[in-house]
Every structure is written in structure tokens, then in C-alpha cells.
Amino acid sequence: MFRKPHPDQIMFDWSKDAQMERIIAARVAIRAEREAIHWRFRLICVETVMMGVMVAAAGITLDQPTARVVHAAIGVMLACLASGLLLIGLSAASSLIVARYRRWRKA
């Protein structure tokens, strides 16, 4: 719901200044991209730990030797982390390629 601003507040109309709009949009895009990468990495870390815990729980439930369970859990965690980081890298590379292609098509 839109509220009226306080009378002592300075009113800015940013929509009339196109350059300011571009600056704000660029800053928002940079921040959003940085946060997106941060959240992707967090998600990969959480999934890595979850997969390792599930493998460990399954091994313990099946009465497997402790060394084998730990070895399998660590292996799954490393594979999950590697594949997640690879996906982040491939995603970044593909977005760079698409951006270059779009710039090439405009020129």
C-alpha cells in the first residue's frame, strides 16, 4: 500500500533522470549477480553435507564397517562438491558466452 511521505522529506523523482536510472540498475544488477553466486555456493555446500550424512546414515543402518562408511561418505561429499562447483563454473561460462553473442549481434 502506498503511503504519503513525511512533509519534511525531500522528494526525489528518479524517473526523470535516465542516467541515474541506468546507474541504479547497473548497481542492482551487480549486487544481484554477486548474491546469486553466493547463494548457489551455499546451496551446493548444504547439498554436499546432506548427501554425505545420508550415505553415512545408510551405511550405519546397514551395519557396515565404520571405515568403509566414512570413506564412502567423504567420497560422495567430494563428488557432490566437485559437480556443484563444475555446474557453477559452466553456468558462469555460458552466461558470458551468451552476453558476448548478444553484443556481437547488436554490433
N, CA, C and O of each residue as an XYZ file, in Angstrom:
428
protein
N       0.847     -1.167      0.000
C       0.000      0.000      0.000
C       0.895      1.233      0.000
O       1.895      1.270      0.718
N       0.555      2.227     -0.783
C       1.357      3.444     -0.921
C       0.977      4.430      0.174
O      -0.193      4.763      0.359
N       2.007      4.892      0.902
C       1.779      5.889      1.946
C       2.364      7.217      1.500
O       3.319      7.258      0.724
N       1.786      8.296      1.994
C       2.313      9.619      1.680
C       3.602      9.835      2.464
O       3.684      9.461      3.634
N       4.616     10.438      1.830
C       5.856     10.704      2.554
C       5.668     11.818      3.581
O       4.730     12.611      3.505
N       6.576     11.852      4.528
C       6.552     12.890      5.545
C       6.791     14.247      4.882
O       7.576     14.327      3.937
N       6.141     15.312      5.344
C       6.305     16.625      4.708
C       7.744     17.154      4.744
O       8.131     17.936      3.875
N       8.532     16.742      5.728
C       9.911     17.208      5.825
C      10.865     16.422      4.933
O      12.032     16.787      4.791
N      10.374     15.352      4.337
C      11.218     14.503      3.496
C      11.398     15.134      2.120
O      10.447     15.643      1.528
N      12.636     15.092      1.619
C      12.910     15.629      0.292
C      12.387     14.641     -0.739
O      12.645     13.440     -0.656
N      11.660     15.154     -1.695
C      11.089     14.292     -2.725
C      12.028     14.228     -3.927
O      12.399     15.254     -4.498
N      12.399     13.020     -4.294
C      13.228     12.811     -5.471
C      12.398     12.101     -6.524
O      11.685     11.142     -6.229
N      12.497     12.574     -7.732
C      11.829     11.905     -8.839
C      12.914     11.347     -9.752
O      13.361     12.007    -10.690
N      13.331     10.104     -9.450
C      14.434      9.500    -10.190
C      14.039      9.102    -11.604
O      14.906      8.903    -12.454
N      12.761      8.987    -11.863
C      12.333      8.521    -13.177
C      12.641      9.529    -14.284
O      12.692      9.150    -15.454
N      12.849     10.808    -13.942
C      13.147     11.813    -14.955
C      14.619     11.844    -15.336
O      14.980     12.399    -16.374
N      15.456     11.264    -14.519
C      16.894     11.282    -14.789
C      17.311      9.902    -15.307
O      17.504      8.968    -14.529
N      17.446      9.791    -16.621
C      17.739      8.495    -17.244
C      19.114      7.973    -16.845
O      19.291      6.769    -16.665
N      20.083      8.865    -16.705
C      21.428      8.421    -16.330
C      21.421      7.835    -14.926
O      22.055      6.809    -14.681
N      20.717      8.470    -14.007
C      20.630      7.945    -12.636
C      19.935      6.588    -12.638
O      20.335      5.692    -11.894
N      18.919      6.424    -13.446
C      18.231      5.137    -13.566
C      19.191      4.050    -14.038
O      19.178      2.937    -13.511
N      20.024      4.364    -15.028
C      20.995      3.383    -15.532
C      22.022      3.034    -14.464
O      22.392      1.868    -14.327
N      22.489      4.019    -13.706
C      23.466      3.765    -12.643
C      22.865      2.857    -11.583
O      23.491      1.892    -11.144
N      21.648      3.179    -11.179
C      20.984      2.361    -10.157
C      20.744      0.946    -10.662
O      20.970     -0.019     -9.932
N      20.292      0.815    -11.901
C      20.043     -0.516    -12.474
C      21.330     -1.322    -12.573
O      21.326     -2.526    -12.316
N      22.433     -0.673    -12.942
C      23.716     -1.375    -13.037
C      24.178     -1.849    -11.667
O      24.655     -2.975    -11.525
N      24.040     -1.000    -10.667
C      24.447     -1.398     -9.305
C      23.594     -2.538     -8.771
O      24.102     -3.456     -8.127
N      22.305     -2.475     -9.040
C      21.409     -3.547     -8.594
C      21.759     -4.851     -9.297
O      21.748     -5.911     -8.671
N      22.067     -4.788    -10.583
C      22.418     -6.000    -11.333
C      23.715     -6.614    -10.812
O      23.808     -7.834    -10.670
N      24.712     -5.783    -10.526
C      25.987     -6.296     -9.996
C      25.770     -6.959     -8.645
O      26.292     -8.043     -8.384
N      24.997     -6.301     -7.787
C      24.748     -6.866     -6.453
C      23.953     -8.163     -6.542
O      24.246     -9.120     -5.825
N      22.960     -8.201     -7.406
C      22.149     -9.410     -7.553
C      22.980    -10.571     -8.079
O      22.813    -11.709     -7.639
N      23.877    -10.285     -9.022
C      24.725    -11.349     -9.560
C      25.669    -11.890     -8.493
O      25.873    -13.099     -8.384
N      26.243    -10.981     -7.708
C      27.153    -11.401     -6.637
C      26.418    -12.253     -5.606
O      26.925    -13.283     -5.163
N      25.223    -11.814     -5.229
C      24.452    -12.581     -4.257
C      23.983    -13.908     -4.832
O      23.894    -14.892     -4.098
N      23.686    -13.962     -6.109
C      23.252    -15.221     -6.732
C      24.360    -16.253     -6.676
O      24.107    -17.421     -6.378
N      25.590    -15.836     -6.961
C      26.715    -16.774     -6.888
C      26.921    -17.239     -5.454
O      27.184    -18.416     -5.205
N      26.799    -16.299     -4.508
C      26.958    -16.645     -3.099
C      25.909    -17.675     -2.671
O      26.234    -18.644     -1.985
N      24.657    -17.468     -3.072
C      23.603    -18.401     -2.692
C      23.736    -19.751     -3.391
O      23.395    -20.784     -2.814
N      24.228    -19.750     -4.625
C      24.476    -21.029     -5.302
C      25.529    -21.825     -4.560
O      25.381    -23.031     -4.361
N      26.600    -21.147     -4.148
C      27.658    -21.848     -3.415
C      27.130    -22.374     -2.089
O      27.457    -23.494     -1.696
N      26.318    -21.584     -1.392
C      25.723    -22.054     -0.136
C      24.861    -23.294     -0.361
O      24.921    -24.254      0.408
N      24.065    -23.258     -1.417
C      23.202    -24.395     -1.728
C      24.025    -25.643     -2.009
O      23.668    -26.735     -1.568
N      25.113    -25.489     -2.734
C      25.977    -26.632     -3.024
C      26.587    -27.181     -1.740
O      26.665    -28.397     -1.565
N      27.015    -26.308     -0.849
C      27.583    -26.777      0.423
C      26.553    -27.538      1.252
O      26.865    -28.578      1.834
N      25.336    -27.024      1.306
C      24.275    -27.703      2.061
C      23.968    -29.057      1.445
O      23.842    -30.049      2.163
N      23.846    -29.113      0.131
C      23.573    -30.385     -0.529
C      24.712    -31.376     -0.345
O      24.474    -32.575     -0.201
N      25.937    -30.890     -0.347
C      27.095    -31.755     -0.148
C      27.044    -32.408      1.227
O      27.241    -33.617      1.355
N      26.783    -31.613      2.240
C      26.709    -32.153      3.600
C      25.533    -33.122      3.726
O      25.664    -34.179      4.344
N      24.385    -32.766      3.143
C      23.223    -33.651      3.223
C      23.490    -35.003      2.568
O      23.114    -36.041      3.111
N      24.132    -34.994      1.412
C      24.432    -36.252      0.730
C      25.393    -37.103      1.560
O      25.217    -38.316      1.670
N      26.407    -36.463      2.142
C      27.349    -37.200      2.979
C      26.677    -37.799      4.198
O      26.957    -38.940      4.564
N      25.796    -37.043      4.829
C      25.086    -37.538      6.013
C      24.152    -38.687      5.630
O      24.034    -39.662      6.372
N      23.491    -38.578      4.481
C      22.592    -39.663      4.069
C      23.361    -40.948      3.779
O      22.910    -42.037      4.132
N      24.522    -40.821      3.137
C      25.334    -42.017      2.865
C      25.832    -42.620      4.180
O      25.820    -43.838      4.358
N      26.268    -41.756      5.095
C      26.733    -42.253      6.391
C      25.597    -42.927      7.159
O      25.792    -43.983      7.761
N      24.417    -42.319      7.138
C      23.274    -42.915      7.844
C      22.887    -44.254      7.230
O      22.560    -45.198      7.949
N      22.923    -44.338      5.908
C      22.595    -45.605      5.254
C      23.624    -46.668      5.599
O      23.261    -47.815      5.861
N      24.900    -46.306      5.604
C      25.947    -47.274      5.939
C      25.849    -47.763      7.374
O      26.035    -48.948      7.653
N      25.556    -46.843      8.278
C      25.418    -47.234      9.690
C      24.178    -48.100      9.878
O      24.202    -49.069     10.638
N      23.084    -47.747      9.179
C      21.848    -48.528      9.280
C      22.049    -49.947      8.759
O      21.456    -50.892      9.279
N      22.878    -50.095      7.741
C      23.131    -51.418      7.163
C      24.263    -52.168      7.857
O      24.716    -53.199      7.360
N      24.721    -51.666      8.991
C      25.774    -52.284      9.808
C      27.059    -52.536      9.024
O      27.661    -53.604      9.134
N      27.470    -51.555      8.240
C      28.730    -51.634      7.502
C      29.879    -51.206      8.418
O      29.652    -50.507      9.406
N      31.096    -51.615      8.102
C      32.236    -51.186      8.912
C      32.394    -49.663      8.884
O      32.146    -49.024      7.861
N      32.803    -49.096     10.006
C      32.892    -47.648     10.159
C      33.841    -47.018      9.136
O      33.524    -45.974      8.567
N      34.972    -47.623      8.902
C      35.946    -47.073      7.959
C      35.356    -47.011      6.552
O      35.569    -46.039      5.827
N      34.623    -48.037      6.175
C      34.007    -48.059      4.853
C      32.926    -46.973      4.729
O      32.810    -46.318      3.693
N      32.143    -46.794      5.791
C      31.088    -45.783      5.794
C      31.681    -44.379      5.679
O      31.204    -43.558      4.896
N      32.722    -44.112      6.463
C      33.367    -42.794      6.434
C      33.987    -42.556      5.062
O      33.868    -41.464      4.507
N      34.642    -43.565      4.517
C      35.273    -43.438      3.208
C      34.228    -43.158      2.122
O      34.443    -42.307      1.259
N      33.117    -43.859      2.162
C      32.059    -43.665      1.174
C      31.414    -42.287      1.326
O      31.143    -41.615      0.331
N      31.169    -41.869      2.565
C      30.541    -40.563      2.802
C      31.443    -39.435      2.311
O      30.966    -38.493      1.679
N      32.735    -39.522      2.595
C      33.669    -38.494      2.138
C      33.764    -38.502      0.614
O      33.817    -37.440     -0.008
N      33.785    -39.672      0.017
C      33.823    -39.755     -1.441
C      32.602    -39.125     -2.090
O      32.725    -38.400     -3.077
N      31.429    -39.396     -1.542
C      30.204    -38.813     -2.081
C      30.206    -37.304     -1.894
O      29.786    -36.567     -2.786
N      30.676    -36.838     -0.739
C      30.726    -35.405     -0.492
C      31.673    -34.708     -1.466
O      31.350    -33.642     -1.991
N      32.825    -35.297     -1.707
C      33.779    -34.697     -2.648
C      33.216    -34.674     -4.072
O      33.372    -33.690     -4.795
N      32.568    -35.757     -4.461
C      31.974    -35.805     -5.801
C      30.845    -34.786     -5.940
O      30.722    -34.133     -6.976
N      30.032    -34.652     -4.913
C      28.925    -33.697     -4.952
C      29.459    -32.264     -5.004
O      28.946    -31.439     -5.761
N      30.482    -31.965     -4.207
C      31.068    -30.634     -4.218
C      31.708    -30.323     -5.571
O      31.549    -29.224     -6.103
N      32.430    -31.294     -6.119
C      33.081    -31.085     -7.419
C      32.056    -30.859     -8.525
O      32.223    -29.967     -9.356
N      31.011    -31.655     -8.537
C      29.999    -31.487     -9.586
C      29.255    -30.165     -9.426
O      28.925    -29.524    -10.424
N      28.988    -29.749     -8.202
C      28.325    -28.465     -7.975
C      29.185    -27.296     -8.411
O      28.693    -26.365     -9.049
N      30.472    -27.336     -8.072
C      31.379    -26.266     -8.495
C      31.534    -26.256    -10.009
O      31.648    -25.193    -10.620
N      31.540    -27.434    -10.607
C      31.600    -27.511    -12.064
C      30.356    -26.887    -12.693
O      30.451    -26.186    -13.700
N      29.203    -27.142    -12.104
C      27.969    -26.544    -12.619
C      27.979    -25.027    -12.485
O      27.521    -24.327    -13.388
N      28.492    -24.508    -11.374
C      28.594    -23.055    -11.210
C      29.521    -22.481    -12.275
O      29.208    -21.463    -12.892
N      30.658    -23.129    -12.489
C      31.602    -22.659    -13.497
C      31.024    -22.696    -14.895
O      31.190    -21.747    -15.662
N      30.345    -23.786    -15.236
C      29.733    -23.888    -16.558
C      28.602    -22.868    -16.745
O      28.415    -22.330    -17.836
N      27.867    -22.616    -15.686
C      26.803    -21.614    -15.746
C      27.387    -20.228    -15.989
O      26.862    -19.467    -16.801
N      28.473    -19.895    -15.289
C      29.113    -18.595    -15.486
C      29.683    -18.481    -16.899
O      29.553    -17.439    -17.542
N      30.308    -19.545    -17.375
C      30.888    -19.520    -18.717
C      29.805    -19.377    -19.782
O      29.973    -18.621    -20.739
N      28.712    -20.088    -19.624
C      27.641    -19.990    -20.623
C      26.995    -18.610    -20.602
O      26.613    -18.102    -21.656
N      26.861    -17.989    -19.429
C      26.287    -16.644    -19.394
C      27.226    -15.636    -20.046
O      26.761    -14.690    -20.682
N      28.540    -15.818    -19.902
C      29.493    -14.941    -20.588
C      29.402    -15.116    -22.102
O      29.447    -14.141    -22.852
N      29.274    -16.348    -22.537
C      29.170    -16.618    -23.976
C      27.897    -15.998    -24.543
O      27.923    -15.407    -25.623
N      26.787    -16.128    -23.825
C      25.524    -15.548    -24.289
C      25.624    -14.023    -24.327
O      25.124    -13.399    -25.263
N      26.258    -13.416    -23.329
C      26.407    -11.958    -23.310
C      27.273    -11.487    -24.478
O      26.950    -10.488    -25.121
N      28.357    -12.189    -24.756
C      29.207    -11.822    -25.895
C      28.464    -11.998    -27.215
O      28.605    -11.179    -28.124
N      27.686    -13.051    -27.319
C      26.909    -13.287    -28.535
C      25.904    -12.155    -28.752
O      25.736    -11.673    -29.872
N      25.240    -11.734    -27.677
C      24.273    -10.647    -27.802
C      24.946     -9.339    -28.206
O      24.424     -8.590    -29.031
N      26.118     -9.074    -27.613
C      26.857     -7.861    -28.009
C      27.290     -7.949    -29.463
O      27.247     -6.949    -30.180
N      27.707     -9.130    -29.911
C      28.131     -9.331    -31.292
C      26.965     -9.128    -32.251
O      27.129     -8.549    -33.325
N      25.768     -9.614    -31.851
C      24.596     -9.468    -32.705
C      24.152     -8.012    -32.804
O      23.635     -7.598    -33.842
N      24.344     -7.229    -31.741
C      23.966     -5.820    -31.771
C      24.891     -5.009    -32.667
O      24.462     -4.059    -33.322
N      26.170     -5.395    -32.689
C      27.152     -4.609    -33.453
C      27.046     -4.807    -34.941
O      27.809     -4.208    -35.699
